[in-house]
Amino acid sequence: MYEDLTAFEKQLAQFGDRVQVIVGLEVGGKLHANDAYKQIRDLVKELKKLRKTELKQGNELDNSNFGFH
């Protein structure tokens, strides 16, 4: 399933996992809300940078992997 994903799509899946961990830590009182926000913001920046790089290389996002038509 994951072998056919682009680098962006793999990073997007990892992004979701990381956000879940950060939110869990924040909800559990192990991470301050501002720190959680900053960490998620940084992850979004990384994701946007990778996406921009892929678009410049001509790699379009295949929406069929996500159930969009």
C-alpha positions as MATLAB code, in Angstrom:
seq = 'MYEDLTAFEKQLAQFGDRVQVIVGLEVGGKLHANDAYKQIRDLVKELKKLRKTELKQGNELDNSNFGFH';
ca = [
       0.000    0.000    0.000;
       2.665    2.530    1.024;
       5.224    1.532   -1.597;
       3.325    3.421   -4.319;
       3.196    6.704   -2.413;
       5.262    9.730   -3.340;
       7.676   11.270   -0.842;
       5.038   13.915   -0.070;
       2.335   11.349    0.544;
       4.612    9.397    2.884;
       5.506   12.595    4.720;
       1.808   13.450    4.957;
       1.116   10.120    6.643;
       3.995   10.719    9.073;
       2.679   14.221    9.699;
      -0.626   12.798   10.901;
       1.142   10.397   13.239;
       3.353   13.136   14.667;
       0.418   15.483   15.205;
      -1.410   12.728   17.101;
       1.571   12.293   19.426;
       1.978   16.042   19.977;
      -1.726   16.486   20.712;
      -1.677   13.511   23.055;
       1.248   14.984   24.971;
      -0.475   18.357   25.183;
      -3.788   16.880   26.338;
      -1.936   14.726   28.858;
      -0.249   17.772   30.338;
       3.256   16.740   29.238;
       3.589   19.540   26.675;
       2.501   23.167   26.926;
      -0.090   24.273   24.360;
       2.234   26.920   22.898;
       4.994   24.350   22.422;
       2.554   21.946   20.777;
       1.407   24.709   18.443;
       5.001   25.567   17.493;
       5.889   21.941   16.838;
       2.834   21.410   14.635;
       3.487   24.699   12.829;
       7.044   23.559   12.082;
       5.762   20.228   10.772;
       3.344   22.070    8.464;
       6.201   24.222    7.156;
       8.264   21.117    6.388;
       5.310   19.520    4.633;
       4.675   22.624    2.519;
       8.342   22.814    1.574;
       8.374   19.183    0.436;
       5.157   19.655   -1.529;
       6.560   22.726   -3.253;
       9.691   20.769   -4.177;
       7.634   17.912   -5.603;
       5.513   20.296   -7.661;
       8.662   21.903   -9.096;
       9.864   18.434  -10.087;
       6.566   17.805  -11.848;
       5.193   15.296   -9.354;
       1.472   15.792   -9.085;
      -0.438   14.495   -6.097;
      -2.429   11.419   -7.097;
      -5.780   12.070   -5.439;
      -6.959    8.524   -6.158;
      -4.832    7.311   -3.211;
      -7.000    9.394   -0.907;
     -10.389    8.526   -2.341;
     -10.851   11.861   -4.139;
     -12.131   11.939   -7.707;
];
